[in-house]
Amino acid sequence: MIKRLLFIGLLSCFFIVGCQTVEPPVEEWVLARAAFDSARAVQAAKYSAGFWHQAEESYKKARVLYKEESFDEARLEFIEARKAAEKAENSARLKRFRSGEVL
């Protein structure tokens, strides 16, 4: 009887811990979107296509994961999207500066 109660108690603890919710990555989404918009403003798709496409893919993947409520994975993808978008923006600005083009 005691073993049974102990077993049920342990199972209920695992169930309660397993059901904890993860906060949606709203801040990461907003930061990724801002970085994406900034990269678009300097025509990163034209001047830094590699980083731009990487940012675009990560952002799209993160949005799908967000809709599926896989918030931990979405958070990581939004962070990757932000980093790639920032690299795309910086690279595009540098290339435009070196070519003498005014931003």
C-alpha positions in Angstrom: 0.0 0.0 0.0 2.8 2.5 0.9 4.6 1.6 -2.3 1.5 2.3 -4.3 1.0 5.7 -2.7 4.6 6.5 -3.2 4.4 5.5 -6.9 1.3 7.6 -7.4 2.9 10.5 -5.7 5.9 10.4 -7.9 3.8 10.1 -11.0 1.8 13.1 -10.1 5.0 15.1 -9.5 6.2 14.2 -13.0 2.9 15.1 -14.5 2.8 18.5 -12.8 6.4 19.3 -13.8 5.7 18.1 -17.3 2.7 20.3 -17.8 4.4 23.6 -17.0 3.9 26.1 -19.8 6.6 28.0 -21.6 6.2 31.7 -22.2 5.8 32.7 -25.9 8.9 34.4 -27.2 7.2 37.7 -28.0 10.3 39.8 -27.3 12.5 37.7 -29.6 9.9 37.9 -32.3 9.7 41.7 -32.1 13.5 42.0 -32.1 13.8 39.6 -35.1 11.1 41.6 -37.0 12.9 44.9 -36.3 16.2 43.5 -37.5 14.5 42.1 -40.6 12.9 45.4 -41.4 16.2 47.3 -40.9 17.9 44.9 -43.3 15.2 45.3 -45.8 15.6 49.1 -45.6 19.2 48.9 -46.8 18.3 46.4 -49.6 20.1 43.5 -47.9 18.5 41.0 -50.3 20.5 42.6 -53.1 23.8 43.4 -51.3 24.0 40.5 -48.8 21.9 37.7 -50.3 23.4 34.9 -48.2 22.7 36.4 -44.8 19.3 37.8 -46.0 18.1 34.3 -47.1 19.4 32.8 -43.9 17.5 35.4 -41.9 14.4 34.9 -44.0 14.4 31.1 -43.5 15.0 31.3 -39.8 12.2 33.8 -39.4 9.7 31.8 -41.4 10.6 28.6 -39.5 10.3 30.5 -36.2 6.8 31.7 -37.1 5.7 28.2 -37.9 7.1 26.9 -34.7 5.3 29.7 -32.8 2.0 28.8 -34.4 2.5 25.2 -33.4 3.3 26.5 -29.8 6.8 25.0 -29.9 8.0 28.1 -28.0 11.5 27.0 -27.0 12.4 26.1 -30.6 10.7 29.2 -31.9 12.7 31.4 -29.5 16.0 29.9 -30.8 14.9 30.4 -34.4 13.9 34.0 -33.8 17.3 34.6 -32.2 19.0 33.1 -35.3 16.9 35.2 -37.6 17.8 38.4 -35.7 21.5 37.6 -35.8 21.4 36.8 -39.6 19.3 39.9 -40.3 21.8 42.1 -38.4 24.7 40.5 -40.3 22.8 41.1 -43.6 22.2 44.8 -42.7 25.8 45.4 -41.7 27.2 43.6 -44.7 24.8 45.5 -47.1 25.7 48.9 -45.5 29.4 48.1 -45.8 29.1 47.1 -49.5 27.0 50.1 -50.3 29.5 52.4 -48.5 32.5 50.9 -50.3 30.8 51.4 -53.7 30.1 55.0 -52.9 26.4 54.6 -52.8 24.6 56.9 -50.4 22.3 55.3 -47.8 
